């Protein structure tokens, strides 16, 4: 996982958290987005996204 991908995932998680704490989102939507935010943060921390594997997506720079 590339640096830009990690930053984007963290920013999305922060936006979701802000929307939740400002009570813009609530209920089921808040739960679903909260779980998604946690997944984004965890995948950013471990630098691996399981969904990239079957699709062959690589966002990190490779050395030739």
PDBQT receptor file of N, H, CA, C and O in Angstrom, charges set to zero:
ATOM      1  N   UNK A   1       0.851  -1.166   0.000  1.00  0.00    +0.000 N 
ATOM      2  CA  UNK A   1       0.000   0.000   0.000  1.00  0.00    +0.000 C 
ATOM      3  C   UNK A   1       0.901   1.235   0.000  1.00  0.00    +0.000 C 
ATOM      4  O   UNK A   1       1.829   1.346   0.801  1.00  0.00    +0.000 OA
ATOM      5  N   UNK A   2       0.609   2.150  -0.907  1.00  0.00    +0.000 N 
ATOM      6  H   UNK A   2      -0.144   2.060  -1.558  1.00  0.00    +0.000 HD
ATOM      7  CA  UNK A   2       1.412   3.357  -1.027  1.00  0.00    +0.000 C 
ATOM      8  C   UNK A   2       1.077   4.409   0.011  1.00  0.00    +0.000 C 
ATOM      9  O   UNK A   2       0.058   4.328   0.697  1.00  0.00    +0.000 OA
ATOM     10  N   UNK A   3       1.940   5.382   0.112  1.00  0.00    +0.000 N 
ATOM     11  H   UNK A   3       2.768   5.448  -0.445  1.00  0.00    +0.000 HD
ATOM     12  CA  UNK A   3       1.764   6.454   1.098  1.00  0.00    +0.000 C 
ATOM     13  C   UNK A   3       0.497   7.259   0.831  1.00  0.00    +0.000 C 
ATOM     14  O   UNK A   3      -0.246   7.581   1.757  1.00  0.00    +0.000 OA
ATOM     15  N   UNK A   4       0.255   7.579  -0.427  1.00  0.00    +0.000 N 
ATOM     16  H   UNK A   4       0.859   7.317  -1.180  1.00  0.00    +0.000 HD
ATOM     17  CA  UNK A   4      -0.948   8.357  -0.768  1.00  0.00    +0.000 C 
ATOM     18  C   UNK A   4      -2.206   7.589  -0.380  1.00  0.00    +0.000 C 
ATOM     19  O   UNK A   4      -3.159   8.176   0.133  1.00  0.00    +0.000 OA
ATOM     20  N   UNK A   5      -2.213   6.290  -0.622  1.00  0.00    +0.000 N 
ATOM     21  H   UNK A   5      -1.439   5.814  -1.039  1.00  0.00    +0.000 HD
ATOM     22  CA  UNK A   5      -3.357   5.450  -0.269  1.00  0.00    +0.000 C 
ATOM     23  C   UNK A   5      -3.593   5.473   1.239  1.00  0.00    +0.000 C 
ATOM     24  O   UNK A   5      -4.734   5.583   1.689  1.00  0.00    +0.000 OA
ATOM     25  N   UNK A   6      -2.523   5.371   2.015  1.00  0.00    +0.000 N 
ATOM     26  H   UNK A   6      -1.597   5.282   1.649  1.00  0.00    +0.000 HD
ATOM     27  CA  UNK A   6      -2.638   5.407   3.475  1.00  0.00    +0.000 C 
ATOM     28  C   UNK A   6      -3.208   6.741   3.952  1.00  0.00    +0.000 C 
ATOM     29  O   UNK A   6      -4.088   6.778   4.812  1.00  0.00    +0.000 OA
ATOM     30  N   UNK A   7      -2.699   7.832   3.386  1.00  0.00    +0.000 N 
ATOM     31  H   UNK A   7      -1.984   7.802   2.687  1.00  0.00    +0.000 HD
ATOM     32  CA  UNK A   7      -3.147   9.163   3.795  1.00  0.00    +0.000 C 
ATOM     33  C   UNK A   7      -4.625   9.354   3.473  1.00  0.00    +0.000 C 
ATOM     34  O   UNK A   7      -5.377   9.880   4.294  1.00  0.00    +0.000 OA
ATOM     35  N   UNK A   8      -5.044   8.930   2.289  1.00  0.00    +0.000 N 
ATOM     36  H   UNK A   8      -4.433   8.502   1.622  1.00  0.00    +0.000 HD
ATOM     37  CA  UNK A   8      -6.449   9.066   1.892  1.00  0.00    +0.000 C 
ATOM     38  C   UNK A   8      -7.344   8.270   2.826  1.00  0.00    +0.000 C 
ATOM     39  O   UNK A   8      -8.399   8.755   3.236  1.00  0.00    +0.000 OA
ATOM     40  N   UNK A   9      -6.937   7.056   3.166  1.00  0.00    +0.000 N 
ATOM     41  H   UNK A   9      -6.080   6.663   2.833  1.00  0.00    +0.000 HD
ATOM     42  CA  UNK A   9      -7.740   6.227   4.068  1.00  0.00    +0.000 C 
ATOM     43  C   UNK A   9      -7.864   6.859   5.459  1.00  0.00    +0.000 C 
ATOM     44  O   UNK A   9      -8.942   6.854   6.054  1.00  0.00    +0.000 OA
ATOM     45  N   UNK A  10      -6.765   7.397   5.966  1.00  0.00    +0.000 N 
ATOM     46  H   UNK A  10      -5.890   7.401   5.483  1.00  0.00    +0.000 HD
ATOM     47  CA  UNK A  10      -6.795   8.040   7.279  1.00  0.00    +0.000 C 
ATOM     48  C   UNK A  10      -7.690   9.281   7.242  1.00  0.00    +0.000 C 
ATOM     49  O   UNK A  10      -8.467   9.515   8.168  1.00  0.00    +0.000 OA
ATOM     50  N   UNK A  11      -7.583  10.070   6.180  1.00  0.00    +0.000 N 
ATOM     51  H   UNK A  11      -6.952   9.880   5.428  1.00  0.00    +0.000 HD
ATOM     52  CA  UNK A  11      -8.417  11.270   6.060  1.00  0.00    +0.000 C 
ATOM     53  C   UNK A  11      -9.898  10.921   5.999  1.00  0.00    +0.000 C 
ATOM     54  O   UNK A  11     -10.721  11.598   6.616  1.00  0.00    +0.000 OA
ATOM     55  N   UNK A  12     -10.242   9.880   5.266  1.00  0.00    +0.000 N 
ATOM     56  H   UNK A  12      -9.573   9.330   4.765  1.00  0.00    +0.000 HD
ATOM     57  CA  UNK A  12     -11.644   9.454   5.201  1.00  0.00    +0.000 C 
ATOM     58  C   UNK A  12     -12.125   9.028   6.584  1.00  0.00    +0.000 C 
ATOM     59  O   UNK A  12     -13.241   9.364   6.982  1.00  0.00    +0.000 OA
ATOM     60  N   UNK A  13     -11.294   8.291   7.319  1.00  0.00    +0.000 N 
ATOM     61  H   UNK A  13     -10.388   8.018   6.996  1.00  0.00    +0.000 HD
ATOM     62  CA  UNK A  13     -11.664   7.857   8.667  1.00  0.00    +0.000 C 
ATOM     63  C   UNK A  13     -11.856   9.057   9.591  1.00  0.00    +0.000 C 
ATOM     64  O   UNK A  13     -12.775   9.064  10.410  1.00  0.00    +0.000 OA
ATOM     65  N   UNK A  14     -11.005  10.063   9.469  1.00  0.00    +0.000 N 
ATOM     66  H   UNK A  14     -10.258  10.057   8.803  1.00  0.00    +0.000 HD
ATOM     67  CA  UNK A  14     -11.132  11.269  10.295  1.00  0.00    +0.000 C 
ATOM     68  C   UNK A  14     -12.422  12.016   9.957  1.00  0.00    +0.000 C 
ATOM     69  O   UNK A  14     -13.118  12.487  10.857  1.00  0.00    +0.000 OA
ATOM     70  N   UNK A  15     -12.742  12.127   8.678  1.00  0.00    +0.000 N 
ATOM     71  H   UNK A  15     -12.176  11.744   7.947  1.00  0.00    +0.000 HD
ATOM     72  CA  UNK A  15     -13.981  12.805   8.267  1.00  0.00    +0.000 C 
ATOM     73  C   UNK A  15     -15.196  12.076   8.833  1.00  0.00    +0.000 C 
ATOM     74  O   UNK A  15     -16.132  12.707   9.324  1.00  0.00    +0.000 OA
ATOM     75  N   UNK A  16     -15.178  10.755   8.763  1.00  0.00    +0.000 N 
ATOM     76  H   UNK A  16     -14.418  10.243   8.364  1.00  0.00    +0.000 HD
ATOM     77  CA  UNK A  16     -16.290   9.982   9.322  1.00  0.00    +0.000 C 
ATOM     78  C   UNK A  16     -16.407  10.224  10.824  1.00  0.00    +0.000 C 
ATOM     79  O   UNK A  16     -17.512  10.396  11.338  1.00  0.00    +0.000 OA
ATOM     80  N   UNK A  17     -15.279  10.238  11.530  1.00  0.00    +0.000 N 
ATOM     81  H   UNK A  17     -14.381  10.098  11.112  1.00  0.00    +0.000 HD
ATOM     82  CA  UNK A  17     -15.298  10.480  12.975  1.00  0.00    +0.000 C 
ATOM     83  C   UNK A  17     -15.848  11.868  13.294  1.00  0.00    +0.000 C 
ATOM     84  O   UNK A  17     -16.651  12.023  14.214  1.00  0.00    +0.000 OA
ATOM     85  N   UNK A  18     -15.421  12.867  12.542  1.00  0.00    +0.000 N 
ATOM     86  H   UNK A  18     -14.769  12.741  11.794  1.00  0.00    +0.000 HD
ATOM     87  CA  UNK A  18     -15.905  14.234  12.769  1.00  0.00    +0.000 C 
ATOM     88  C   UNK A  18     -17.412  14.308  12.526  1.00  0.00    +0.000 C 
ATOM     89  O   UNK A  18     -18.140  14.916  13.310  1.00  0.00    +0.000 OA
ATOM     90  N   UNK A  19     -17.876  13.691  11.441  1.00  0.00    +0.000 N 
ATOM     91  H   UNK A  19     -17.284  13.197  10.804  1.00  0.00    +0.000 HD
ATOM     92  CA  UNK A  19     -19.316  13.691  11.156  1.00  0.00    +0.000 C 
ATOM     93  C   UNK A  19     -20.102  13.009  12.268  1.00  0.00    +0.000 C 
ATOM     94  O   UNK A  19     -21.197  13.451  12.617  1.00  0.00    +0.000 OA
ATOM     95  N   UNK A  20     -19.551  11.940  12.822  1.00  0.00    +0.000 N 
ATOM     96  H   UNK A  20     -18.662  11.582  12.539  1.00  0.00    +0.000 HD
ATOM     97  CA  UNK A  20     -20.219  11.241  13.917  1.00  0.00    +0.000 C 
ATOM     98  C   UNK A  20     -20.281  12.098  15.176  1.00  0.00    +0.000 C 
ATOM     99  O   UNK A  20     -21.339  12.218  15.793  1.00  0.00    +0.000 OA
ATOM    100  N   UNK A  21     -19.160  12.692  15.557  1.00  0.00    +0.000 N 
ATOM    101  H   UNK A  21     -18.300  12.595  15.056  1.00  0.00    +0.000 HD
ATOM    102  CA  UNK A  21     -19.124  13.469  16.791  1.00  0.00    +0.000 C 
ATOM    103  C   UNK A  21     -19.875  14.795  16.681  1.00  0.00    +0.000 C 
ATOM    104  O   UNK A  21     -20.278  15.369  17.693  1.00  0.00    +0.000 OA
ATOM    105  N   UNK A  22     -20.063  15.278  15.463  1.00  0.00    +0.000 N 
ATOM    106  H   UNK A  22     -19.736  14.812  14.641  1.00  0.00    +0.000 HD
ATOM    107  CA  UNK A  22     -20.876  16.487  15.258  1.00  0.00    +0.000 C 
ATOM    108  C   UNK A  22     -22.355  16.135  15.076  1.00  0.00    +0.000 C 
ATOM    109  O   UNK A  22     -23.192  17.001  14.823  1.00  0.00    +0.000 OA
ATOM    110  N   UNK A  23     -22.652  14.835  15.214  1.00  0.00    +0.000 N 
ATOM    111  H   UNK A  23     -21.972  14.131  15.420  1.00  0.00    +0.000 HD
ATOM    112  CA  UNK A  23     -24.005  14.288  15.110  1.00  0.00    +0.000 C 
ATOM    113  C   UNK A  23     -24.646  14.551  13.753  1.00  0.00    +0.000 C 
ATOM    114  O   UNK A  23     -25.861  14.730  13.657  1.00  0.00    +0.000 OA
ATOM    115  N   UNK A  24     -23.830  14.575  12.711  1.00  0.00    +0.000 N 
ATOM    116  H   UNK A  24     -22.843  14.430  12.789  1.00  0.00    +0.000 HD
ATOM    117  CA  UNK A  24     -24.348  14.700  11.346  1.00  0.00    +0.000 C 
ATOM    118  C   UNK A  24     -24.848  13.338  10.870  1.00  0.00    +0.000 C 
ATOM    119  O   UNK A  24     -25.842  13.245  10.151  1.00  0.00    +0.000 OA
ATOM    120  N   UNK A  25     -24.143  12.282  11.283  1.00  0.00    +0.000 N 
ATOM    121  H   UNK A  25     -23.335  12.358  11.868  1.00  0.00    +0.000 HD
ATOM    122  CA  UNK A  25     -24.581  10.930  10.964  1.00  0.00    +0.000 C 
ATOM    123  C   UNK A  25     -24.931  10.222  12.265  1.00  0.00    +0.000 C 
ATOM    124  O   UNK A  25     -24.323  10.468  13.307  1.00  0.00    +0.000 OA
ATOM    125  N   UNK A  26     -25.916   9.341  12.187  1.00  0.00    +0.000 N 
ATOM    126  H   UNK A  26     -26.410   9.141  11.341  1.00  0.00    +0.000 HD
ATOM    127  CA  UNK A  26     -26.315   8.601  13.382  1.00  0.00    +0.000 C 
ATOM    128  C   UNK A  26     -26.994   7.308  12.954  1.00  0.00    +0.000 C 
ATOM    129  O   UNK A  26     -27.247   7.084  11.770  1.00  0.00    +0.000 OA
ATOM    130  N   UNK A  27     -27.279   6.479  13.917  1.00  0.00    +0.000 N 
ATOM    131  H   UNK A  27     -27.073   6.661  14.879  1.00  0.00    +0.000 HD
ATOM    132  CA  UNK A  27     -27.999   5.237  13.654  1.00  0.00    +0.000 C 
ATOM    133  C   UNK A  27     -27.177   4.232  12.875  1.00  0.00    +0.000 C 
ATOM    134  O   UNK A  27     -25.968   4.103  13.070  1.00  0.00    +0.000 OA
ATOM    135  N   UNK A  28     -27.858   3.524  11.989  1.00  0.00    +0.000 N 
ATOM    136  H   UNK A  28     -28.840   3.629  11.831  1.00  0.00    +0.000 HD
ATOM    137  CA  UNK A  28     -27.228   2.469  11.203  1.00  0.00    +0.000 C 
ATOM    138  C   UNK A  28     -26.134   3.008  10.307  1.00  0.00    +0.000 C 
ATOM    139  O   UNK A  28     -25.094   2.369  10.143  1.00  0.00    +0.000 OA
ATOM    140  N   UNK A  29     -26.351   4.165   9.728  1.00  0.00    +0.000 N 
ATOM    141  H   UNK A  29     -27.195   4.684   9.861  1.00  0.00    +0.000 HD
ATOM    142  CA  UNK A  29     -25.344   4.774   8.855  1.00  0.00    +0.000 C 
ATOM    143  C   UNK A  29     -24.066   5.037   9.636  1.00  0.00    +0.000 C 
ATOM    144  O   UNK A  29     -22.970   4.796   9.131  1.00  0.00    +0.000 OA
ATOM    145  N   UNK A  30     -24.196   5.524  10.846  1.00  0.00    +0.000 N 
ATOM    146  H   UNK A  30     -25.087   5.720  11.255  1.00  0.00    +0.000 HD
ATOM    147  CA  UNK A  30     -23.029   5.803  11.679  1.00  0.00    +0.000 C 
ATOM    148  C   UNK A  30     -22.279   4.517  12.017  1.00  0.00    +0.000 C 
ATOM    149  O   UNK A  30     -21.048   4.502  12.033  1.00  0.00    +0.000 OA
ATOM    150  N   UNK A  31     -23.003   3.458  12.281  1.00  0.00    +0.000 N 
ATOM    151  H   UNK A  31     -24.003   3.471  12.267  1.00  0.00    +0.000 HD
ATOM    152  CA  UNK A  31     -22.373   2.182  12.607  1.00  0.00    +0.000 C 
ATOM    153  C   UNK A  31     -21.608   1.639  11.400  1.00  0.00    +0.000 C 
ATOM    154  O   UNK A  31     -20.455   1.225  11.522  1.00  0.00    +0.000 OA
ATOM    155  N   UNK A  32     -22.252   1.644  10.246  1.00  0.00    +0.000 N 
ATOM    156  H   UNK A  32     -23.189   1.980  10.147  1.00  0.00    +0.000 HD
ATOM    157  CA  UNK A  32     -21.615   1.124   9.033  1.00  0.00    +0.000 C 
ATOM    158  C   UNK A  32     -20.383   1.955   8.679  1.00  0.00    +0.000 C 
ATOM    159  O   UNK A  32     -19.325   1.398   8.387  1.00  0.00    +0.000 OA
ATOM    160  N   UNK A  33     -20.512   3.273   8.704  1.00  0.00    +0.000 N 
ATOM    161  H   UNK A  33     -21.372   3.725   8.942  1.00  0.00    +0.000 HD
ATOM    162  CA  UNK A  33     -19.373   4.135   8.387  1.00  0.00    +0.000 C 
ATOM    163  C   UNK A  33     -18.289   4.035   9.450  1.00  0.00    +0.000 C 
ATOM    164  O   UNK A  33     -17.105   4.143   9.130  1.00  0.00    +0.000 OA
ATOM    165  N   UNK A  34     -18.666   3.832  10.703  1.00  0.00    +0.000 N 
ATOM    166  H   UNK A  34     -19.628   3.744  10.963  1.00  0.00    +0.000 HD
ATOM    167  CA  UNK A  34     -17.692   3.657  11.775  1.00  0.00    +0.000 C 
ATOM    168  C   UNK A  34     -16.871   2.398  11.577  1.00  0.00    +0.000 C 
ATOM    169  O   UNK A  34     -15.653   2.413  11.758  1.00  0.00    +0.000 OA
ATOM    170  N   UNK A  35     -17.520   1.323  11.212  1.00  0.00    +0.000 N 
ATOM    171  H   UNK A  35     -18.509   1.312  11.066  1.00  0.00    +0.000 HD
ATOM    172  CA  UNK A  35     -16.806   0.073  10.936  1.00  0.00    +0.000 C 
ATOM    173  C   UNK A  35     -15.869   0.271   9.744  1.00  0.00    +0.000 C 
ATOM    174  O   UNK A  35     -14.726  -0.185   9.769  1.00  0.00    +0.000 OA
ATOM    175  N   UNK A  36     -16.346   0.941   8.714  1.00  0.00    +0.000 N 
ATOM    176  H   UNK A  36     -17.275   1.312   8.693  1.00  0.00    +0.000 HD
ATOM    177  CA  UNK A  36     -15.515   1.225   7.547  1.00  0.00    +0.000 C 
ATOM    178  C   UNK A  36     -14.303   2.076   7.929  1.00  0.00    +0.000 C 
ATOM    179  O   UNK A  36     -13.198   1.835   7.443  1.00  0.00    +0.000 OA
ATOM    180  N   UNK A  37     -14.505   3.062   8.790  1.00  0.00    +0.000 N 
ATOM    181  H   UNK A  37     -15.403   3.258   9.184  1.00  0.00    +0.000 HD
ATOM    182  CA  UNK A  37     -13.404   3.915   9.242  1.00  0.00    +0.000 C 
ATOM    183  C   UNK A  37     -12.365   3.102  10.010  1.00  0.00    +0.000 C 
ATOM    184  O   UNK A  37     -11.164   3.297   9.820  1.00  0.00    +0.000 OA
ATOM    185  N   UNK A  38     -12.810   2.203  10.867  1.00  0.00    +0.000 N 
ATOM    186  H   UNK A  38     -13.785   2.045  11.022  1.00  0.00    +0.000 HD
ATOM    187  CA  UNK A  38     -11.881   1.358  11.621  1.00  0.00    +0.000 C 
ATOM    188  C   UNK A  38     -11.090   0.463  10.669  1.00  0.00    +0.000 C 
ATOM    189  O   UNK A  38      -9.883   0.288  10.842  1.00  0.00    +0.000 OA
ATOM    190  N   UNK A  39     -11.755  -0.100   9.677  1.00  0.00    +0.000 N 
ATOM    191  H   UNK A  39     -12.735   0.042   9.536  1.00  0.00    +0.000 HD
ATOM    192  CA  UNK A  39     -11.068  -0.940   8.692  1.00  0.00    +0.000 C 
ATOM    193  C   UNK A  39     -10.040  -0.123   7.930  1.00  0.00    +0.000 C 
ATOM    194  O   UNK A  39      -8.925  -0.590   7.695  1.00  0.00    +0.000 OA
ATOM    195  N   UNK A  40     -10.408   1.110   7.535  1.00  0.00    +0.000 N 
ATOM    196  H   UNK A  40     -11.314   1.489   7.726  1.00  0.00    +0.000 HD
ATOM    197  CA  UNK A  40      -9.457   1.975   6.826  1.00  0.00    +0.000 C 
ATOM    198  C   UNK A  40      -8.219   2.251   7.676  1.00  0.00    +0.000 C 
ATOM    199  O   UNK A  40      -7.096   2.205   7.172  1.00  0.00    +0.000 OA
ATOM    200  N   UNK A  41      -8.417   2.535   8.950  1.00  0.00    +0.000 N 
ATOM    201  H   UNK A  41      -9.329   2.573   9.360  1.00  0.00    +0.000 HD
ATOM    202  CA  UNK A  41      -7.285   2.825   9.831  1.00  0.00    +0.000 C 
ATOM    203  C   UNK A  41      -6.415   1.583  10.010  1.00  0.00    +0.000 C 
ATOM    204  O   UNK A  41      -5.189   1.666   9.939  1.00  0.00    +0.000 OA
ATOM    205  N   UNK A  42      -7.043   0.439  10.240  1.00  0.00    +0.000 N 
ATOM    206  H   UNK A  42      -8.039   0.372  10.298  1.00  0.00    +0.000 HD
ATOM    207  CA  UNK A  42      -6.271  -0.800  10.439  1.00  0.00    +0.000 C 
ATOM    208  C   UNK A  42      -5.483  -1.179   9.193  1.00  0.00    +0.000 C 
ATOM    209  O   UNK A  42      -4.314  -1.553   9.289  1.00  0.00    +0.000 OA
ATOM    210  N   UNK A  43      -6.114  -1.087   8.023  1.00  0.00    +0.000 N 
ATOM    211  H   UNK A  43      -7.063  -0.784   7.945  1.00  0.00    +0.000 HD
ATOM    212  CA  UNK A  43      -5.392  -1.438   6.799  1.00  0.00    +0.000 C 
ATOM    213  C   UNK A  43      -4.274  -0.447   6.516  1.00  0.00    +0.000 C 
ATOM    214  O   UNK A  43      -3.259  -0.811   5.924  1.00  0.00    +0.000 OA
ATOM    215  N   UNK A  44      -4.449   0.788   6.930  1.00  0.00    +0.000 N 
ATOM    216  H   UNK A  44      -5.274   1.084   7.412  1.00  0.00    +0.000 HD
ATOM    217  CA  UNK A  44      -3.373   1.770   6.768  1.00  0.00    +0.000 C 
ATOM    218  C   UNK A  44      -2.203   1.460   7.691  1.00  0.00    +0.000 C 
ATOM    219  O   UNK A  44      -1.045   1.600   7.297  1.00  0.00    +0.000 OA
ATOM    220  N   UNK A  45      -2.495   1.045   8.899  1.00  0.00    +0.000 N 
ATOM    221  H   UNK A  45      -3.436   0.931   9.218  1.00  0.00    +0.000 HD
ATOM    222  CA  UNK A  45      -1.440   0.742   9.862  1.00  0.00    +0.000 C 
ATOM    223  C   UNK A  45      -0.624  -0.489   9.471  1.00  0.00    +0.000 C 
ATOM    224  O   UNK A  45       0.587  -0.525   9.686  1.00  0.00    +0.000 OA
ATOM    225  N   UNK A  46      -1.281  -1.492   8.902  1.00  0.00    +0.000 N 
ATOM    226  H   UNK A  46      -2.265  -1.464   8.728  1.00  0.00    +0.000 HD
ATOM    227  CA  UNK A  46      -0.563  -2.709   8.524  1.00  0.00    +0.000 C 
ATOM    228  C   UNK A  46      -0.086  -2.669   7.071  1.00  0.00    +0.000 C 
ATOM    229  O   UNK A  46       0.595  -3.588   6.617  1.00  0.00    +0.000 OA
ATOM    230  N   UNK A  47      -0.435  -1.622   6.352  1.00  0.00    +0.000 N 
ATOM    231  H   UNK A  47      -0.989  -0.875   6.721  1.00  0.00    +0.000 HD
ATOM    232  CA  UNK A  47      -0.020  -1.431   4.947  1.00  0.00    +0.000 C 
ATOM    233  C   UNK A  47      -0.446  -2.573   4.036  1.00  0.00    +0.000 C 
ATOM    234  O   UNK A  47       0.289  -2.958   3.127  1.00  0.00    +0.000 OA
ATOM    235  N   UNK A  48      -1.622  -3.107   4.279  1.00  0.00    +0.000 N 
ATOM    236  H   UNK A  48      -2.220  -2.794   5.018  1.00  0.00    +0.000 HD
ATOM    237  CA  UNK A  48      -2.124  -4.205   3.458  1.00  0.00    +0.000 C 
ATOM    238  C   UNK A  48      -3.636  -4.134   3.387  1.00  0.00    +0.000 C 
ATOM    239  O   UNK A  48      -4.307  -3.976   4.406  1.00  0.00    +0.000 OA
ATOM    240  N   UNK A  49      -4.170  -4.251   2.179  1.00  0.00    +0.000 N 
ATOM    241  H   UNK A  49      -3.625  -4.379   1.350  1.00  0.00    +0.000 HD
ATOM    242  CA  UNK A  49      -5.614  -4.298   1.994  1.00  0.00    +0.000 C 
ATOM    243  C   UNK A  49      -5.957  -5.633   1.339  1.00  0.00    +0.000 C 
ATOM    244  O   UNK A  49      -5.505  -5.895   0.224  1.00  0.00    +0.000 OA
ATOM    245  N   UNK A  50      -6.736  -6.475   1.994  1.00  0.00    +0.000 N 
ATOM    246  H   UNK A  50      -7.102  -6.262   2.900  1.00  0.00    +0.000 HD
ATOM    247  CA  UNK A  50      -7.059  -7.787   1.447  1.00  0.00    +0.000 C 
ATOM    248  C   UNK A  50      -7.815  -7.716   0.117  1.00  0.00    +0.000 C 
ATOM    249  O   UNK A  50      -7.715  -8.640  -0.691  1.00  0.00    +0.000 OA
ATOM    250  N   UNK A  51      -8.554  -6.657  -0.122  1.00  0.00    +0.000 N 
ATOM    251  H   UNK A  51      -8.636  -5.907   0.534  1.00  0.00    +0.000 HD
ATOM    252  CA  UNK A  51      -9.289  -6.543  -1.378  1.00  0.00    +0.000 C 
ATOM    253  C   UNK A  51      -8.375  -6.272  -2.564  1.00  0.00    +0.000 C 
ATOM    254  O   UNK A  51      -8.765  -6.519  -3.705  1.00  0.00    +0.000 OA
ATOM    255  N   UNK A  52      -7.182  -5.777  -2.325  1.00  0.00    +0.000 N 
ATOM    256  H   UNK A  52      -6.865  -5.576  -1.398  1.00  0.00    +0.000 HD
ATOM    257  CA  UNK A  52      -6.252  -5.512  -3.425  1.00  0.00    +0.000 C 
ATOM    258  C   UNK A  52      -5.703  -6.810  -4.015  1.00  0.00    +0.000 C 
ATOM    259  O   UNK A  52      -5.372  -6.860  -5.200  1.00  0.00    +0.000 OA
ATOM    260  N   UNK A  53      -5.604  -7.851  -3.206  1.00  0.00    +0.000 N 
ATOM    261  H   UNK A  53      -5.873  -7.810  -2.244  1.00  0.00    +0.000 HD
ATOM    262  CA  UNK A  53      -5.001  -9.102  -3.635  1.00  0.00    +0.000 C 
ATOM    263  C   UNK A  53      -5.719  -9.753  -4.824  1.00  0.00    +0.000 C 
ATOM    264  O   UNK A  53      -5.070 -10.027  -5.834  1.00  0.00    +0.000 OA
ATOM    265  N   UNK A  54      -7.027 -10.011  -4.745  1.00  0.00    +0.000 N 
ATOM    266  H   UNK A  54      -7.554  -9.788  -3.924  1.00  0.00    +0.000 HD
ATOM    267  CA  UNK A  54      -7.684 -10.688  -5.879  1.00  0.00    +0.000 C 
ATOM    268  C   UNK A  54      -7.729  -9.825  -7.150  1.00  0.00    +0.000 C 
ATOM    269  O   UNK A  54      -7.807 -10.358  -8.257  1.00  0.00    +0.000 OA
ATOM    270  N   UNK A  55      -7.680  -8.514  -6.994  1.00  0.00    +0.000 N 
ATOM    271  H   UNK A  55      -7.616  -8.081  -6.095  1.00  0.00    +0.000 HD
ATOM    272  CA  UNK A  55      -7.744  -7.630  -8.152  1.00  0.00    +0.000 C 
ATOM    273  C   UNK A  55      -6.364  -7.252  -8.685  1.00  0.00    +0.000 C 
ATOM    274  O   UNK A  55      -6.257  -6.612  -9.731  1.00  0.00    +0.000 OA
ATOM    275  N   UNK A  56      -5.320  -7.644  -7.977  1.00  0.00    +0.000 N 
ATOM    276  H   UNK A  56      -5.408  -8.165  -7.128  1.00  0.00    +0.000 HD
ATOM    277  CA  UNK A  56      -3.962  -7.361  -8.423  1.00  0.00    +0.000 C 
ATOM    278  C   UNK A  56      -3.585  -5.885  -8.359  1.00  0.00    +0.000 C 
ATOM    279  O   UNK A  56      -2.746  -5.421  -9.132  1.00  0.00    +0.000 OA
ATOM    280  N   UNK A  57      -4.202  -5.152  -7.442  1.00  0.00    +0.000 N 
ATOM    281  H   UNK A  57      -4.883  -5.529  -6.815  1.00  0.00    +0.000 HD
ATOM    282  CA  UNK A  57      -3.940  -3.715  -7.318  1.00  0.00    +0.000 C 
ATOM    283  C   UNK A  57      -2.726  -3.508  -6.423  1.00  0.00    +0.000 C 
ATOM    284  O   UNK A  57      -2.605  -4.120  -5.362  1.00  0.00    +0.000 OA
ATOM    285  N   UNK A  58      -1.832  -2.633  -6.871  1.00  0.00    +0.000 N 
ATOM    286  H   UNK A  58      -1.931  -2.136  -7.733  1.00  0.00    +0.000 HD
ATOM    287  CA  UNK A  58      -0.671  -2.268  -6.061  1.00  0.00    +0.000 C 
ATOM    288  C   UNK A  58      -0.555  -0.749  -6.104  1.00  0.00    +0.000 C 
ATOM    289  O   UNK A  58      -0.472  -0.165  -7.184  1.00  0.00    +0.000 OA
ATOM    290  N   UNK A  59      -0.550  -0.110  -4.944  1.00  0.00    +0.000 N 
ATOM    291  H   UNK A  59      -0.618  -0.585  -4.067  1.00  0.00    +0.000 HD
ATOM    292  CA  UNK A  59      -0.457   1.343  -4.893  1.00  0.00    +0.000 C 
ATOM    293  C   UNK A  59       0.899   1.817  -4.388  1.00  0.00    +0.000 C 
ATOM    294  O   UNK A  59       1.122   3.018  -4.237  1.00  0.00    +0.000 OA
ATOM    295  N   UNK A  60       1.797   0.884  -4.127  1.00  0.00    +0.000 N 
ATOM    296  H   UNK A  60       1.616  -0.091  -4.250  1.00  0.00    +0.000 HD
ATOM    297  CA  UNK A  60       3.127   1.279  -3.689  1.00  0.00    +0.000 C 
ATOM    298  C   UNK A  60       4.074   1.309  -4.878  1.00  0.00    +0.000 C 
ATOM    299  O   UNK A  60       3.871   0.624  -5.881  1.00  0.00    +0.000 OA
ATOM    300  N   UNK A  61       5.110   2.120  -4.738  1.00  0.00    +0.000 N 
ATOM    301  H   UNK A  61       5.274   2.676  -3.924  1.00  0.00    +0.000 HD
ATOM    302  CA  UNK A  61       6.099   2.206  -5.796  1.00  0.00    +0.000 C 
ATOM    303  C   UNK A  61       6.938   0.935  -5.817  1.00  0.00    +0.000 C 
ATOM    304  O   UNK A  61       7.335   0.424  -4.770  1.00  0.00    +0.000 OA
ATOM    305  N   UNK A  62       7.201   0.437  -7.005  1.00  0.00    +0.000 N 
ATOM    306  H   UNK A  62       6.879   0.853  -7.856  1.00  0.00    +0.000 HD
ATOM    307  CA  UNK A  62       8.042  -0.750  -7.133  1.00  0.00    +0.000 C 
ATOM    308  C   UNK A  62       9.358  -0.363  -7.776  1.00  0.00    +0.000 C 
ATOM    309  O   UNK A  62       9.415   0.498  -8.654  1.00  0.00    +0.000 OA
ATOM    310  N   UNK A  63      10.399  -1.010  -7.324  1.00  0.00    +0.000 N 
ATOM    311  H   UNK A  63      10.352  -1.709  -6.611  1.00  0.00    +0.000 HD
ATOM    312  CA  UNK A  63      11.727  -0.750  -7.891  1.00  0.00    +0.000 C 
ATOM    313  C   UNK A  63      11.936  -1.682  -9.080  1.00  0.00    +0.000 C 
ATOM    314  O   UNK A  63      11.657  -2.879  -9.011  1.00  0.00    +0.000 OA
ATOM    315  N   UNK A  64      12.430  -1.111 -10.162  1.00  0.00    +0.000 N 
ATOM    316  H   UNK A  64      12.658  -0.138 -10.218  1.00  0.00    +0.000 HD
ATOM    317  CA  UNK A  64      12.661  -1.913 -11.372  1.00  0.00    +0.000 C 
ATOM    318  C   UNK A  64      13.956  -2.680 -11.319  1.00  0.00    +0.000 C 
ATOM    319  O   UNK A  64      14.287  -3.398 -12.263  1.00  0.00    +0.000 OA
TER     320      UNK A  64
